[in-house]
Amino acid sequence: MTILITAIILLGLVTYYFHRRDQKRQAATGNSAKPAETPAPPQECCGQHLVCERDSLLAGVSKSIEYYDDEELDEWKGTPADQYTPEQTDHFREIFYTLLPTDVPGWVRSLQLRQIEVPEALRDEILLVINEQRHTDK
């Protein structure tokens, strides 16, 4: 037991000695220790979070609104995603399923620019199509 304690103390002293020696060298050469930099977040969205998908859909996109024969959805501007009736959700779903898969990201961008939230019940389906489209484009 005493051998183990002695070894730990000895290891601590050796580590302290080398650490102090490195600090003195840096001070002598004028190189102060730089604070650890935090790594930058990944540039590509992981696709697991709706916020990430929303931000990546809006990033670098023009602010002009394109309609996909869905002008009637403007009446739901500002409606929270969890406040849609089943009939309203079905109306979104009908429009969504008439779109080509390549048009879905643009449609979602259009809805976001128009401040129309997608019903929660439809979000998973939309994200699935968007993720499939991203993987086929690569």
Secondary structure, 3 states (H helix, E strand, C coil): CHHHHHHHHHHHHHHHHHHHHHHHHHHHHCCCCCCCCCCCCCCCCCCCCHHHHHHHHHCCCCCCCCCCCCHHHHHHCCCCHHHCCHHHHHHHHHHHHHCCHHHHHHHHHHHHHCCCCCCHHHHHHHHHHHHHHHHHHC
